[in-house]
Amino acid sequence: MFDLISHLTEKGIQHTVSDNGHITVGSWPGYLDLRGTPITALPDNLSVGGDLDLSGTGITTLPDGLTVGGWLDLRDTPITVLPDNLSVGGWIYLRGKGYYSQEYVSTLLSRIAELEASEIKLIEERDHAEDALSDMFEAATGERPAWSNWFGFRDAVDVVANRHDESNYPEIPEGCVVVPLVPTTEMIAAAMDSIDVTFDDDDYIFVHHDNIYAAMLAAAPKLDGCK
């Protein structure tokens, strides 16, 4: 006769036995594999935390009070009737047909509802982000974005960012240029080379500052984005 406790001990399967003899095997996702064993019966009130595989065994009836946390595989067994107080957390496989427990079905339906609600919320958030980005794009370019497979959110953000960078440079009035606050070495050297001093009949010295200034401007570094 098949001794379940001896089998559990021999296979090193975690289990406990209560004072009244009830056996509890592991916890989810534990797995009790009894395929191909000579087992013909299981003790009443057996509790398996994970899956229970009885396929290919000679067991004819399930015990009273059997609780299985995962799925229950009864393929190729003589079992045709399930006890009323059977509790299975996953699916039941019986003679080539899969049956799902009501608890498992309820869990799946609840999860599907959660996913659908989450998807709706995600779509709403995406639409809100699209509207906000469209408004930003229009403010920067003067036109609404034409969303497509070739022009997405990232492309729109890049366009807006480039326009923002360009707008950071102030408008420079006609006839003006941007130069460093402190003259560079090249500007000073250009000024020294361009000094044009003339003398009048009374030996007065005339320094042509306009020539010096023009030479310094010519030697000033050209800044990207500045006119």
C-alpha positions, 0 to 999 in steps of 0.5 A: 500500500502506498504510504504518502508520508513515507514518499514525502520523507523519501523525496525530501518534500516539505510537509507537516502532519497535524495532531489529528493526522491532517497532512499539509504539503509545502506552500505556493508555488510548491509542487507534489508530483505523484505521477506513475506512483502506485497510489490508489488513495489519498488521506482525507483533508490533505492540503497541497500548497501548490500543484498536485499531479496524479496523472497516470495513477490508479486513484479512483476517488479524491479524498474528502476535504482535499485542498490544492493551491495550484492546478490538479492533474487527473488525466489518465485516472479512473476518476469521473466524479469530483467531491463537493468540498474539493478546493482547487486554486488553479485549473483541473485537468480530467480525462483530456478536458481542462476545467477551471475552478470558480475561484480561478475563473473569478480571479482571471475575470478580476484581473482582466477587468483591472487590465482593461481599466488600466489600459483605459487610464493609459490611453487617457493619459496618452491622449492628454500628453498628446494634446499638451505636446500638440499645444506646445508644438503649435506655440513654437512653430505656429502649426499643429503637428502631423502625427504619423509613423515617421513623426512621433512624440520624440520628433516633436520634442526635438523640434520644440527644443531646437526652436527654444534654443534658437529663441534664447538668443536676443535679436541683434539690431542692424549694424551691431555685433556681439563681442566678448566683454574682455578683449581676446589676445587676438583682438588686442594684437589686431589693435596694436598692429592697426595703430595709424598715427598721423601728425599735422603741421603743428606736430599734433598726433592724431590716433585713428581710433576707428581703424583700431576699433574696426581691426578689433571687431574683425579679430573678435571671435564669431559666436554660434547663433549670433549675427 
